[in-house]
Amino acid sequence: MIPAIIVMLMRRYQKNNPQQFVILKTKLFYAAKILFLITAACILVLIVRAQEKNLEYAVKRNGSKIGKMSVKEIKEDNRISLRLQSDIKVSFIFSFSAKGIEEANYDNGMLIYSSVYQKFNGNERVNKQIRYVNDAYVIKSNGKEERLNNVKIYYNLLCIYSHEPLSTAFIFSDRFQQFLSIQKLEEHHYKIKFPDGSANEYWFENGVCKKIGIDHSFYSATMELNQ
């Protein structure tokens, strides 16, 4: 009803004011064009944001915050890139600081590159990279290279924060350069034991890890997702 009334008024205005109507029509055309471009830009921003996921965790010990960790996932076509940054400072019997950066790139669901870099008390402790080259993974660690043949990696530790392991029983550790077993404790609750004797527990909600329990040989802590 309303559009019909608008059309009728426009026709009447065109008949009574032909020259002014041409000017008005031109202005309306440009206004509609600008509105279309703004709408398209907003839709594009929403699409881009939907392809990016950011998770921020508070690292706590005995209820006190001792650090933070962030995980970013970006999807672009068939590629996924992941990046983790952590910064932790602990003081109890002795003090130490730990900073880390981890990255992983996937193409069509398969890992093609990953890196782990960690510093403890300002000293480099871990610096490893993995690349998929000529049907094998080339592992570089402390200036040495070795090959991992007849293996394809689809789920490494960086994935666990934004993807609950619902249908996989193993996860690849870039630091230890081996597959580790995922133990399901209950629904949306898992445990992973590491070769150095430490273990992490993971709790999920809506497919995203909301809490991590860290059980190390000389300390324990929790990581809680910021809401």
C-alpha positions as a printed NumPy array, in Angstrom:
array([[  0.   ,   0.   ,   0.   ],
       [  2.694,   2.49 ,   1.033],
       [  4.913,   1.824,  -2.061],
       [  1.881,   2.375,  -4.298],
       [  1.188,   5.731,  -2.652],
       [  4.834,   6.746,  -3.07 ],
       [  4.73 ,   5.855,  -6.792],
       [  1.544,   7.822,  -7.268],
       [  3.008,  10.904,  -5.572],
       [  6.196,  10.633,  -7.63 ],
       [  4.219,  10.518, -10.869],
       [  2.153,  13.531,  -9.826],
       [  5.338,  15.435,  -8.931],
       [  6.877,  14.501, -12.293],
       [  3.817,  15.795, -14.138],
       [  3.686,  19.119, -12.275],
       [  7.47 ,  19.69 , -11.953],
       [  9.269,  17.859, -14.797],
       [ 12.624,  19.658, -14.45 ],
       [ 12.779,  19.377, -10.667],
       [ 11.797,  15.721, -10.964],
       [ 14.854,  14.974, -13.127],
       [ 17.109,  16.564, -10.474],
       [ 15.338,  14.689,  -7.69 ],
       [ 15.59 ,  11.404,  -9.602],
       [ 19.349,  11.898, -10.05 ],
       [ 19.829,  12.617,  -6.323],
       [ 17.774,   9.586,  -5.352],
       [ 19.83 ,   7.41 ,  -7.709],
       [ 23.109,   8.498,  -6.124],
       [ 21.674,   8.103,  -2.613],
       [ 20.569,   4.556,  -3.429],
       [ 24.003,   3.793,  -4.891],
       [ 25.769,   5.047,  -1.755],
       [ 23.385,   3.075,   0.457],
       [ 24.09 ,  -0.067,  -1.569],
       [ 27.869,   0.386,  -1.225],
       [ 27.586,   0.94 ,   2.531],
       [ 25.418,  -2.16 ,   2.916],
       [ 27.817,  -4.246,   0.827],
       [ 30.77 ,  -3.036,   2.908],
       [ 28.984,  -3.944,   6.152],
       [ 28.176,  -7.416,   4.839],
       [ 31.819,  -7.887,   3.79 ],
       [ 33.018,  -6.889,   7.268],
       [ 30.625,  -9.385,   8.857],
       [ 31.846, -12.141,   6.537],
       [ 35.497, -11.4  ,   7.312],
       [ 34.816, -11.335,  11.04 ],
       [ 33.005, -14.659,  10.783],
       [ 36.212, -16.153,   9.365],
       [ 38.306, -14.95 ,  12.291],
       [ 38.122, -16.375,  15.804],
       [ 39.902, -14.852,  18.794],
       [ 40.196, -16.552,  22.183],
       [ 41.68 , -14.861,  25.249],
       [ 42.592, -16.84 ,  28.363],
       [ 43.583, -15.736,  31.854],
       [ 46.285, -17.908,  33.412],
       [ 45.705, -18.372,  37.151],
       [ 47.438, -20.071,  40.059],
       [ 45.692, -20.386,  43.428],
       [ 43.078, -17.919,  42.195],
       [ 45.596, -15.197,  41.279],
       [ 46.286, -14.17 ,  37.703],
       [ 49.859, -14.92 ,  36.661],
       [ 49.629, -14.447,  32.92 ],
       [ 47.6  , -14.538,  29.741],
       [ 47.288, -16.517,  26.554],
       [ 45.647, -15.624,  23.244],
       [ 44.712, -17.872,  20.329],
       [ 43.74 , -16.54 ,  16.909],
       [ 42.286, -18.615,  14.072],
       [ 41.823, -17.221,  10.565],
       [ 40.04 , -19.109,   7.785],
       [ 40.56 , -18.157,   4.152],
       [ 39.169, -20.441,   1.463],
       [ 40.667, -23.885,   2.183],
       [ 43.414, -22.518,   4.418],
       [ 43.444, -22.117,   8.185],
       [ 46.13 , -20.291,  10.138],
       [ 46.487, -20.479,  13.917],
       [ 48.637, -18.385,  16.238],
       [ 49.105, -18.67 ,  20.001],
       [ 50.888, -16.183,  22.25 ],
       [ 51.458, -16.664,  25.969],
       [ 53.101, -14.633,  28.714],
       [ 53.393, -16.081,  32.238],
       [ 55.218, -14.957,  35.369],
       [ 55.26 , -17.132,  38.494],
       [ 56.697, -16.462,  41.945],
       [ 56.552, -19.006,  44.736],
       [ 59.537, -21.07 ,  45.988],
       [ 61.426, -19.586,  43.055],
       [ 60.444, -17.217,  40.257],
       [ 60.339, -17.776,  36.535],
       [ 58.863, -16.192,  33.441],
       [ 57.745, -17.95 ,  30.291],
       [ 56.849, -16.53 ,  26.908],
       [ 55.767, -18.508,  23.9  ],
       [ 54.62 , -18.178,  20.308],
       [ 53.146, -21.073,  18.352],
       [ 51.881, -21.083,  14.785],
       [ 50.237, -23.608,  12.488],
       [ 49.046, -23.441,   8.882],
       [ 46.624, -25.935,   7.349],
       [ 45.731, -26.428,   3.701],
       [ 42.679, -28.571,   2.86 ],
       [ 42.662, -29.816,   6.436],
       [ 46.301, -30.961,   6.514],
       [ 49.133, -29.339,   8.437],
       [ 51.727, -27.822,   6.093],
       [ 53.701, -25.707,   8.575],
       [ 54.03 , -25.225,  12.311],
       [ 56.454, -23.612,  14.719],
       [ 57.006, -23.558,  18.473],
       [ 59.125, -20.907,  20.177],
       [ 59.483, -20.645,  23.949],
       [ 61.609, -18.594,  26.304],
       [ 62.122, -19.3  ,  30.015],
       [ 63.627, -16.563,  32.166],
       [ 64.713, -14.778,  29.009],
       [ 66.593, -17.768,  27.595],
       [ 65.517, -19.611,  24.475],
       [ 64.404, -23.104,  25.369],
       [ 62.377, -24.366,  22.417],
       [ 62.693, -23.368,  18.77 ],
       [ 61.226, -25.912,  16.345],
       [ 59.627, -25.763,  12.903],
       [ 57.848, -28.358,  10.808],
       [ 57.21 , -28.075,   7.052],
       [ 55.494, -30.463,   4.677],
       [ 57.843, -30.9  ,   1.723],
       [ 57.771, -33.598,  -0.981],
       [ 55.305, -35.895,   0.807],
       [ 57.134, -35.75 ,   4.141],
       [ 57.457, -33.48 ,   7.143],
       [ 60.838, -31.83 ,   7.593],
       [ 61.478, -31.079,  11.269],
       [ 64.032, -28.41 ,  12.143],
       [ 65.21 , -28.173,  15.74 ],
       [ 68.331, -26.497,  17.106],
       [ 69.861, -26.298,  13.648],
       [ 69.294, -29.979,  12.904],
       [ 66.852, -31.464,  10.416],
       [ 65.084, -34.798,  10.281],
       [ 62.24 , -36.213,   8.214],
       [ 58.94 , -37.665,   9.317],
       [ 57.771, -39.968,   6.519],
       [ 54.465, -41.723,   5.8  ],
       [ 52.545, -39.385,   8.111],
       [ 49.944, -36.697,   7.585],
       [ 48.877, -34.405,  10.414],
       [ 45.288, -33.152,  10.575],
       [ 45.009, -32.161,  14.233],
       [ 47.809, -30.636,  16.315],
       [ 47.79 , -29.063,  19.769],
       [ 47.001, -25.583,  18.457],
       [ 43.688, -26.875,  17.101],
       [ 42.379, -28.042,  20.463],
       [ 41.44 , -24.566,  21.704],
       [ 38.894, -23.872,  18.977],
       [ 38.002, -27.438,  17.913],
       [ 36.835, -30.043,  20.407],
       [ 38.299, -33.514,  19.644],
       [ 34.942, -35.207,  19.163],
       [ 36.046, -37.708,  16.538],
       [ 39.783, -38.134,  17.065],
       [ 41.74 , -40.067,  19.661],
       [ 45.195, -38.682,  18.863],
       [ 46.75 , -35.235,  18.642],
       [ 50.139, -34.167,  17.33 ],
       [ 52.48 , -32.316,  19.671],
       [ 54.774, -29.965,  17.744],
       [ 57.034, -29.552,  20.749],
       [ 57.55 , -33.282,  21.331],
       [ 57.171, -34.091,  17.624],
       [ 54.93 , -37.078,  18.147],
       [ 51.287, -38.113,  18.361],
       [ 49.763, -38.219,  21.835],
       [ 46.678, -40.038,  23.048],
       [ 43.558, -38.036,  23.964],
       [ 41.818, -39.538,  26.986],
       [ 38.12 , -38.745,  27.299],
       [ 37.216, -38.378,  30.98 ],
       [ 33.571, -37.445,  30.452],
       [ 31.463, -35.465,  28.003],
       [ 33.413, -32.4  ,  26.807],
       [ 36.259, -33.167,  29.227],
       [ 39.604, -34.609,  28.061],
       [ 43.117, -35.28 ,  29.31 ],
       [ 46.449, -35.364,  27.484],
       [ 49.622, -36.743,  29.052],
       [ 52.977, -35.481,  27.786],
       [ 56.311, -37.325,  27.533],
       [ 57.897, -35.094,  30.215],
       [ 55.424, -36.341,  32.849],
       [ 53.125, -33.293,  32.796],
       [ 49.449, -33.407,  31.82 ],
       [ 46.688, -31.03 ,  30.745],
       [ 42.937, -31.328,  31.114],
       [ 40.56 , -29.566,  28.751],
       [ 36.896, -28.587,  29.231],
       [ 34.741, -27.562,  26.266],
       [ 31.549, -25.648,  25.68 ],
       [ 29.975, -25.239,  22.223],
       [ 33.084, -26.736,  20.644],
       [ 35.459, -24.192,  22.201],
       [ 37.873, -24.882,  25.041],
       [ 36.723, -22.834,  28.03 ],
       [ 39.187, -24.109,  30.65 ],
       [ 42.573, -25.845,  30.792],
       [ 44.027, -27.479,  33.878],
       [ 47.845, -27.682,  33.899],
       [ 49.563, -30.297,  36.049],
       [ 53.333, -29.898,  35.826],
       [ 55.989, -31.585,  37.896],
       [ 56.788, -28.399,  39.835],
       [ 53.632, -26.26 ,  39.484],
       [ 49.937, -26.323,  38.633],
       [ 47.73 , -23.677,  37.055],
       [ 44.485, -23.125,  35.19 ],
       [ 43.607, -21.185,  32.052],
       [ 40.106, -19.744,  31.885],
       [ 38.48 , -18.325,  28.763],
       [ 37.555, -14.664,  29.092],
       [ 33.837, -14.237,  28.489]])
